[in-house]
Amino acid sequence: MNIEWTEGAIKKATEKVNGQNGYLTLKYDTDGCGCVVSGVTALWFADDVEQNSERIETNYLPVYIEKSKMIFMDDVMKIDFVPDANSFQLKSPNGMLNPRMSFFDRTAG
């Protein structure tokens, strides 16, 4: 799997991380979606990595993805940031995976 961050996404994620220690997870969240195939991707910044997560090296910080959720991701993805929408986007050569991807800071600090 290959994940590339755009320059704008790196800048915004760096602001949000704000020098804190932690891990970035590309979370496939199914809470409230009704079924596992109706999940929504989000970026989580947390103190720990969830069990059974795979580390994906990127051109920014490594990103962790729960192994059982990797089936819902594409092999090549790009994380972008759109200032007008004030949100991240997850794209692949196959199309838009999430045009308004949230960033959640789940660290204790």
Secondary structure, 3 states (H helix, E strand, C coil): CEEEECHHHHHHHHHHHCCCCCEEEEEEECCCCCCHHHCEEEEEEECCCCCCEEEECECCCCEEEEHHHHHHCCCEEEEEEECCCCEEEEEECCEEEEEEECEEEECCC
